[in-house]
Amino acid sequence: MKTESQLPRLVALAMLAVIFLFLFTGCVSSRYREARKDTPAPKLLNVAFAPGSLGAELSMLITYNGPGSWKRDAFWDEYVVTLHNPGKEPLAVSGASLVDYAGTTHVPGDEPWVLEKRSKTLEQKYKEAGIAFVRYATPGILLLGTSAAVMYAATPIMVWGPSTAGAGAATTAATATLVAIPIYYAVVLTINHRNKVAMEKEFARRRLVLPLTLAPGEARTGSLFFPMVPNPRSLGLHWSAGSAGGDSVLPLDFLHGLHAAPAAKNRP
């Protein structure tokens, strides 16, 4: 039976064991980690769509671990757009699309982990097709400016009896470790859940929710999250105002080289 004098020592050893496990294992999931503190600010692009009933511009583009990143290893591209209604009647923006190098149309994602899977699936398809896809490849224009395993440990049954001081210390340390392991995994699961929720909230806060309606003279800025595609061709926005409607399209020639290996940047 443990005495009251042994409990503080056991707790202290348990905490030390938790700290040791945090330092020398990697169970806090990198999937939900914030970007590094030294991540540079994003480069403002402010590239305008052609003038029309919908005023729009691509304000910024935030890529995998690039300038402006807020999530580490984010498997998506964040197109930050600013929309403006220059007309005299309400204008609705009902959808957005990104056309990739092959002419395939992609729609923005509304859930980060589903979007990650889409990007990873595309990445595998690119590799199988011999496409030189690179997560880190970023055009110069943007540069200038182990999930924790659930571990259940049975409650140890300790038999205390006469022993030497050394044996007692070893037993105490072993007990502390047994106590620390389930505590550690409980802490890891808590941290991962907290970080995951924080990422989901930030994703939702930044996301431009479509459809939306702009009042006359109203402007709004938000992010369209697309899967990572190399050498995107164009970004499109579908709008309607009264009986009129159409698509505003921004050619993305200036993003040539995005997610493309250097040797492939000059290919069609």
C-alpha positions as CSV (number, residue, x, y, z in Angstrom):
1,M,0.0,0.0,0.0
2,K,1.4,3.4,-1.0
3,T,2.0,5.9,1.9
4,E,1.0,9.6,1.6
5,S,4.7,10.5,1.4
6,Q,5.1,8.3,-1.7
7,L,2.2,9.8,-3.7
8,P,3.8,13.2,-4.5
9,R,7.0,11.4,-5.6
10,L,4.9,9.0,-7.8
11,V,3.0,12.0,-9.4
12,A,6.3,13.8,-10.0
13,L,7.8,10.8,-11.7
14,A,4.7,10.3,-13.7
15,M,4.9,13.9,-15.0
16,L,8.5,13.4,-15.9
17,A,7.7,10.3,-17.8
18,V,4.9,12.2,-19.7
19,I,7.4,14.9,-20.6
20,F,9.9,12.3,-21.7
21,L,7.3,10.7,-23.9
22,F,6.3,14.0,-25.5
23,L,10.0,14.8,-26.2
24,F,11.0,11.5,-27.7
25,T,7.8,10.3,-29.5
26,G,5.8,11.8,-32.3
27,C,2.3,10.9,-31.4
28,V,0.9,14.5,-31.5
29,S,-0.5,14.4,-35.0
30,S,1.2,16.7,-37.5
31,R,-2.1,16.7,-39.4
32,Y,-3.5,19.3,-37.1
33,R,-0.5,21.5,-36.4
34,E,-0.3,25.2,-37.0
35,A,2.2,26.6,-39.6
36,R,5.7,27.4,-38.3
37,K,6.1,30.7,-36.5
38,D,8.6,31.9,-39.1
39,T,6.2,31.4,-42.0
40,P,6.4,34.7,-44.1
41,A,3.4,36.8,-44.8
42,P,1.5,36.1,-48.1
43,K,2.3,38.0,-51.2
44,L,-0.6,40.2,-52.3
45,L,-1.5,39.5,-55.9
46,N,-4.7,41.6,-56.5
47,V,-5.1,40.3,-60.0
48,A,-8.4,41.5,-61.3
49,F,-10.9,39.5,-63.4
50,A,-12.1,41.2,-66.6
51,P,-14.5,44.1,-65.8
52,G,-18.2,43.1,-65.8
53,S,-21.4,42.8,-63.8
54,L,-19.4,41.1,-61.1
55,G,-16.2,42.8,-59.9
56,A,-13.7,40.2,-58.7
57,E,-10.0,39.8,-58.1
58,L,-7.6,37.1,-56.9
59,S,-6.2,38.8,-53.8
60,M,-3.8,36.0,-52.6
61,L,-3.0,32.4,-53.1
62,I,-1.8,30.4,-50.2
63,T,-0.2,27.0,-51.0
64,Y,1.3,24.0,-49.2
65,N,3.7,25.5,-46.5
66,G,4.0,28.6,-48.6
67,P,3.9,32.3,-47.5
68,G,0.7,33.0,-45.5
69,S,0.2,29.3,-44.5
70,W,-1.8,29.0,-41.2
71,K,-1.9,25.1,-41.2
72,R,1.2,23.0,-41.6
73,D,1.2,20.6,-44.5
74,A,-2.2,21.7,-45.7
75,F,-3.3,19.5,-48.7
76,W,-5.2,22.2,-50.5
77,D,-4.7,25.6,-52.2
78,E,-6.4,28.6,-50.8
79,Y,-7.5,31.1,-53.4
80,V,-8.4,34.3,-51.6
81,V,-10.8,36.3,-53.7
82,T,-12.5,39.7,-53.3
83,L,-16.0,40.1,-54.8
84,H,-17.8,43.4,-55.5
85,N,-21.2,44.2,-56.9
86,P,-20.9,47.5,-58.9
87,G,-24.5,47.4,-60.1
88,K,-27.8,48.8,-58.8
89,E,-29.5,45.5,-58.0
90,P,-28.6,42.5,-55.9
91,L,-26.1,40.1,-57.5
92,A,-25.8,36.4,-56.6
93,V,-22.6,34.3,-56.9
94,S,-23.7,30.7,-57.0
95,G,-20.5,28.8,-57.7
96,A,-16.8,28.7,-58.4
97,S,-14.6,26.4,-60.4
98,L,-10.9,25.8,-61.0
99,V,-9.8,24.3,-64.4
100,D,-6.6,22.3,-64.3
101,Y,-3.9,21.9,-66.9
102,A,-5.9,19.0,-68.5
103,G,-9.2,20.9,-68.7
104,T,-10.7,19.1,-65.7
105,T,-13.0,21.3,-63.6
106,H,-12.7,21.2,-59.8
107,V,-15.1,22.7,-57.3
108,P,-14.1,24.2,-54.0
109,G,-14.2,22.0,-50.8
110,D,-16.3,22.8,-47.8
111,E,-14.7,20.3,-45.3
112,P,-10.9,20.2,-44.8
113,W,-10.3,16.5,-44.2
114,V,-12.4,15.5,-47.3
115,L,-10.5,18.1,-49.3
116,E,-7.2,16.5,-48.1
117,K,-8.3,13.1,-49.4
118,R,-9.2,14.7,-52.7
119,S,-5.7,16.2,-53.0
120,K,-4.0,13.0,-52.0
121,T,-6.1,11.0,-54.5
122,L,-5.2,13.4,-57.3
123,E,-1.5,13.3,-56.3
124,Q,-1.5,9.5,-56.7
125,K,-3.3,9.7,-60.0
126,Y,-0.7,12.3,-61.2
127,K,2.1,9.9,-60.2
128,E,0.5,7.0,-62.0
129,A,0.1,9.1,-65.1
130,G,3.7,10.3,-65.0
131,I,2.8,13.9,-64.2
132,A,5.7,15.6,-62.3
133,F,3.6,16.8,-59.4
134,V,5.3,18.5,-56.5
135,R,3.6,19.7,-53.3
136,Y,6.1,22.4,-52.6
137,A,6.6,23.9,-56.1
138,T,5.5,27.6,-56.0
139,P,5.6,30.2,-58.8
140,G,7.9,33.1,-58.1
141,I,5.0,35.5,-58.0
142,L,3.9,33.9,-54.7
143,L,7.4,34.1,-53.2
144,L,8.1,37.6,-53.9
145,G,5.9,39.7,-52.1
146,T,1.7,9.5,-36.5
147,S,-1.8,10.0,-35.3
148,A,-1.9,8.9,-31.8
149,A,-2.8,5.3,-31.4
150,V,-5.5,4.6,-28.7
151,M,-3.8,2.6,-26.0
152,Y,-5.8,1.0,-23.2
153,A,-3.7,-0.2,-20.2
154,A,-5.0,-2.6,-17.6
155,T,-4.8,-1.2,-14.1
156,P,-1.7,-2.6,-12.6
157,I,-2.0,-4.7,-9.4
158,M,1.0,-3.9,-7.2
159,V,2.1,-6.1,-4.3
160,W,4.1,-4.1,-1.8
161,G,6.3,-5.9,0.7
162,P,9.7,-5.7,2.3
163,S,12.4,-4.6,-0.1
164,T,15.7,-2.7,-0.3
165,A,15.7,1.0,-1.0
166,G,17.0,0.5,-4.5
167,A,14.4,-2.0,-5.3
168,G,11.7,0.3,-3.9
169,A,13.0,3.2,-6.1
170,A,12.9,1.0,-9.2
171,T,9.4,-0.2,-8.4
172,T,8.2,3.4,-7.9
173,A,9.8,4.5,-11.2
174,A,8.2,1.6,-13.0
175,T,4.8,2.4,-11.4
176,A,5.2,6.0,-12.4
177,T,5.8,4.9,-16.0
178,L,2.8,2.7,-16.0
179,V,0.7,5.6,-14.7
180,A,2.3,8.0,-17.2
181,I,1.6,6.0,-20.3
182,P,-2.2,6.1,-20.2
183,I,-2.0,9.7,-19.0
184,Y,0.2,10.5,-22.0
185,Y,-2.1,9.0,-24.5
186,A,-5.1,10.7,-22.9
187,V,-3.3,14.0,-23.2
188,V,-2.3,13.3,-26.8
189,L,-5.9,12.5,-27.8
190,T,-7.0,15.6,-26.1
191,I,-4.4,17.8,-27.9
192,N,-5.2,16.2,-31.3
193,H,-8.9,16.8,-30.8
194,R,-8.4,20.4,-29.7
195,N,-6.1,21.1,-32.6
196,K,-8.5,19.4,-35.1
197,V,-11.4,21.5,-33.9
198,A,-9.3,24.7,-34.1
199,M,-8.3,23.9,-37.7
200,E,-11.9,23.3,-38.6
201,K,-13.0,26.6,-37.1
202,E,-10.3,28.5,-38.9
203,F,-11.1,26.8,-42.2
204,A,-14.8,27.7,-41.7
205,R,-14.0,31.3,-40.7
206,R,-11.9,31.9,-43.8
207,R,-14.1,30.0,-46.3
208,L,-16.2,31.9,-48.7
209,V,-19.6,30.2,-48.5
210,L,-21.4,29.9,-51.8
211,P,-24.0,30.7,-52.9
212,L,-24.1,34.3,-51.6
213,T,-25.8,37.5,-52.5
214,L,-24.1,40.9,-52.7
215,A,-26.2,44.0,-52.2
216,P,-25.5,47.0,-54.6
217,G,-22.1,48.4,-53.8
218,E,-21.3,45.5,-51.4
219,A,-17.8,43.8,-51.4
220,R,-16.8,40.6,-49.7
221,T,-13.5,38.8,-49.3
222,G,-13.1,35.1,-48.5
223,S,-11.2,31.9,-49.4
224,L,-12.0,29.2,-52.0
225,F,-10.3,26.0,-51.0
226,F,-9.4,23.8,-54.0
227,P,-7.5,20.5,-54.2
228,M,-3.8,20.9,-55.3
229,V,-3.5,20.8,-59.1
230,P,-0.4,21.6,-61.2
231,N,-0.4,24.5,-63.6
232,P,-4.1,25.6,-63.2
233,R,-5.6,27.2,-66.3
234,S,-8.4,29.4,-64.9
235,L,-10.6,30.4,-62.0
236,G,-14.2,30.9,-62.7
237,L,-17.2,32.5,-60.8
238,H,-20.8,32.0,-61.8
239,W,-23.1,35.0,-61.1
240,S,-26.6,36.2,-61.8
241,A,-28.4,39.5,-61.4
242,G,-32.1,39.7,-62.2
243,S,-32.7,38.0,-65.5
244,A,-29.0,38.3,-66.5
245,G,-26.2,35.8,-65.6
246,G,-22.9,34.6,-66.7
247,D,-19.4,33.5,-65.8
248,S,-16.4,35.7,-64.8
249,V,-13.2,33.9,-65.7
250,L,-9.6,34.7,-64.7
251,P,-6.8,33.1,-66.7
252,L,-4.1,31.7,-64.4
253,D,-1.1,31.8,-66.8
254,F,0.8,33.7,-64.1
255,L,0.6,30.6,-61.9
256,H,2.4,28.4,-64.3
257,G,4.8,26.2,-62.3
258,L,2.4,25.7,-59.4
259,H,2.9,22.2,-58.1
260,A,5.0,21.3,-61.1
261,A,8.6,20.0,-60.9
262,P,11.2,22.3,-62.5
263,A,11.8,20.1,-65.5
264,A,8.0,20.1,-66.2
265,K,7.3,23.8,-65.8
266,N,7.8,24.5,-69.5
267,R,5.6,21.7,-70.7
268,P,2.1,22.4,-71.9
